Amino acid sequence: MESGPAVFAGAAFTLFGAGLLLWTSVRVRLREPVAEGAGQVTAAVLASVFGAVFLAAGLWAFTRL
């Protein structure tokens, strides 16, 4: 009964983290701004860090099944 929320949280965090990392890498590769009004390097680093954190949180949630 308690595995349902863990599966949902794991899927949500993993998909969001992977999507954020993919989107950030495409924007950096095309040399387009990652965030409007922010420095290119700062925005890319912060987006990558948060993407990795969300991906790790999703994978951690899957280990709790």
Order of alpha helices (4+ residues) and beta strands (2+ residues): alpha-alpha
